[in-house]
Amino acid sequence: MVPFDMDLARLDRLMLRHKGGLAGTSSGKRLSNKFGTSLEFADYRPYLPGDDIRRIDWAMYGRSRRLYTRLNRSELDATVNIVIDGSASMDWGDWPKGRRSLALAFALGYISIRSYDRVALAMGTKDIGSFLPPVHGRAALPRIGGFLERQEYGHAGNLSSLLLSLKNLLRPNQFTVVISDFLSDWRQGLESLVFARQQVLVFHVVSPDEAEPQWRGPLTLVDSETGGRKDVDLDQFTLAAYKQAGEEHRQEIQDYCRSRGISSFLYNVGTDPVEFLVTIAPAILRTT
């Protein structure tokens, strides 16, 4: 089941790039800090009675006249937690941020499933409204697609509260992907993910209408979450001030993420999610 019209085959050889050792649960493609049977060398230790003699490094013995056992790093699956901001502001614009965000989540889930990772999905406004526990294997793709198709946007949101509500669902050394327009409080929430020892990946979504408004003249702006109204005259000076404020907001998020070691990307939803991921692939993805 592919609920979104995307050329997913372009993502087949990509997997999320992890910065360090992982905590996993079963055999996969990723290397952990645990010793095991993968072909990736990790370290030596002195031979102990009962060790597999096939792991003795005879070259080391030839140099030192002592027996050493080769230790390799376990290959494990990672858990990729994908969190989607479900606030009303996400479902706005001629290119709705909401639909594109769900498609982006599906594309990331597809990459992870293809990499034998586990995928968990969460969506909400101020706390988790919908949650799909970790799934894995190609048979899980329809479950991921079905979960995303059932999601609806609505209500005022608070991204920090949403991320803080994940506390009991996260385990150290996992991926957590955050997809949001960051139009509510966000700083404390991202800090909580860093504190929870997550590798955090942020997608700041904007619509073309937000980035480059085409309206001019007297307008009544309506807050999509609170219903509040404000009359403005959108002339060149007001538009310039709006664009400057938008750029400062985006830069603030980017600077904060950089200071915390978080990978952050601006996603304009006028671009197909697959095309976007292929474009940024060298920064966060690697070829299998």
LINCORFEN-V794031 format. One record per residue. N is the residue number from 1. RES is the residue in one letter. D_CENTER is the distance of its C-alpha to the mean C-alpha in Angstrom with 1 decimal. Layout:
N&RES&D_CENTER, N&RES&D_CENTER
This chain:
1&M&21.7, 2&V&19.7, 3&P&19.6, 4&F&18.3, 5&D&20.5, 6&M&18.5, 7&D&19.7, 8&L&17.3, 9&A&19.7, 10&R&18.6, 11&L&15.4, 12&D&17.5, 13&R&17.8, 14&L&14.2, 15&M&11.9, 16&L&9.0, 17&R&11.1, 18&H&11.5, 19&K&13.7, 20&G&16.0, 21&G&17.4, 22&L&15.6, 23&A&16.9, 24&G&17.3, 25&T&19.7, 26&S&21.2, 27&S&21.8, 28&G&19.0, 29&K&18.3, 30&R&16.8, 31&L&19.1, 32&S&19.4, 33&N&21.8, 34&K&24.1, 35&F&27.1, 36&G&27.7, 37&T&28.9, 38&S&26.5, 39&L&28.2, 40&E&26.3, 41&F&28.8, 42&A&28.0, 43&D&31.4, 44&Y&35.0, 45&R&37.0, 46&P&40.7, 47&Y&41.8, 48&L&42.5, 49&P&44.8, 50&G&42.9, 51&D&40.2, 52&D&39.8, 53&I&42.3, 54&R&40.2, 55&R&37.7, 56&I&40.6, 57&D&40.2, 58&W&43.7, 59&A&43.2, 60&M&42.5, 61&Y&45.5, 62&G&47.6, 63&R&46.8, 64&S&47.0, 65&R&49.1, 66&R&46.7, 67&L&44.4, 68&Y&40.6, 69&T&37.9, 70&R&34.8, 71&L&31.6, 72&N&28.5, 73&R&24.9, 74&S&23.6, 75&E&21.2, 76&L&18.8, 77&D&15.9, 78&A&12.6, 79&T&10.9, 80&V&7.3, 81&N&6.9, 82&I&5.4, 83&V&7.4, 84&I&9.4, 85&D&12.1, 86&G&15.3, 87&S&17.8, 88&A&20.6, 89&S&19.8, 90&M&16.8, 91&D&19.5, 92&W&21.6, 93&G&23.0, 94&D&24.7, 95&W&21.2, 96&P&19.6, 97&K&16.2, 98&G&15.7, 99&R&16.5, 100&R&14.5, 101&S&11.3, 102&L&12.2, 103&A&12.9, 104&L&9.7, 105&A&8.1, 106&F&11.0, 107&A&10.7, 108&L&7.4, 109&G&9.3, 110&Y&12.3, 111&I&11.2, 112&S&10.4, 113&I&13.6, 114&R&15.5, 115&S&14.6, 116&Y&16.1, 117&D&13.0, 118&R&12.9, 119&V&10.5, 120&A&10.8, 121&L&10.3, 122&A&11.4, 123&M&12.9, 124&G&15.6, 125&T&17.3, 126&K&18.7, 127&D&17.8, 128&I&16.3, 129&G&18.3, 130&S&17.0, 131&F&15.4, 132&L&15.2, 133&P&15.7, 134&P&14.3, 135&V&15.8, 136&H&16.5, 137&G&18.7, 138&R&19.4, 139&A&21.2, 140&A&18.1, 141&L&16.9, 142&P&19.6, 143&R&18.4, 144&I&14.8, 145&G&16.5, 146&G&19.1, 147&F&16.9, 148&L&15.1, 149&E&18.6, 150&R&20.1, 151&Q&17.9, 152&E&19.8, 153&Y&19.3, 154&G&22.0, 155&H&23.1, 156&A&22.4, 157&G&19.2, 158&N&18.2, 159&L&14.6, 160&S&15.8, 161&S&17.7, 162&L&14.9, 163&L&12.7, 164&L&16.0, 165&S&16.8, 166&L&14.1, 167&K&16.3, 168&N&18.2, 169&L&15.4, 170&L&13.6, 171&R&15.2, 172&P&15.3, 173&N&13.5, 174&Q&10.4, 175&F&6.7, 176&T&5.2, 177&V&2.1, 178&V&5.2, 179&I&7.1, 180&S&10.6, 181&D&13.9, 182&F&14.5, 183&L&18.1, 184&S&18.6, 185&D&18.6, 186&W&15.3, 187&R&16.5, 188&Q&17.4, 189&G&14.3, 190&L&12.1, 191&E&15.2, 192&S&15.1, 193&L&11.8, 194&V&13.3, 195&F&16.5, 196&A&15.0, 197&R&14.2, 198&Q&10.5, 199&Q&8.7, 200&V&6.5, 201&L&4.3, 202&V&5.9, 203&F&7.2, 204&H&10.8, 205&V&12.5, 206&V&16.3, 207&S&19.0, 208&P&21.9, 209&D&24.2, 210&E&22.6, 211&A&22.4, 212&E&26.0, 213&P&28.0, 214&Q&31.0, 215&W&33.1, 216&R&36.2, 217&G&38.9, 218&P&39.2, 219&L&36.2, 220&T&35.3, 221&L&31.7, 222&V&30.4, 223&D&27.5, 224&S&25.4, 225&E&24.7, 226&T&28.0, 227&G&30.4, 228&G&31.8, 229&R&33.7, 230&K&34.6, 231&D&37.1, 232&V&36.4, 233&D&38.2, 234&L&35.6, 235&D&37.7, 236&Q&36.7, 237&F&36.7, 238&T&34.5, 239&L&32.1, 240&A&32.0, 241&A&31.4, 242&Y&28.5, 243&K&26.9, 244&Q&27.4, 245&A&25.9, 246&G&22.8, 247&E&22.5, 248&E&23.1, 249&H&20.4, 250&R&17.8, 251&Q&19.3, 252&E&19.2, 253&I&15.4, 254&Q&15.1, 255&D&17.9, 256&Y&16.6, 257&C&13.2, 258&R&15.4, 259&S&17.8, 260&R&15.3, 261&G&13.8, 262&I&10.3, 263&S&9.1, 264&S&9.4, 265&F&10.3, 266&L&12.7, 267&Y&12.5, 268&N&16.0, 269&V&16.1, 270&G&19.4, 271&T&17.7, 272&D&16.9, 273&P&13.2, 274&V&14.4, 275&E&16.5, 276&F&13.8, 277&L&11.6, 278&V&14.9, 279&T&15.9, 280&I&13.1, 281&A&13.0, 282&P&15.3, 283&A&13.0, 284&I&9.9, 285&L&11.4, 286&R&14.8, 287&T&17.5, 288&T&18.6
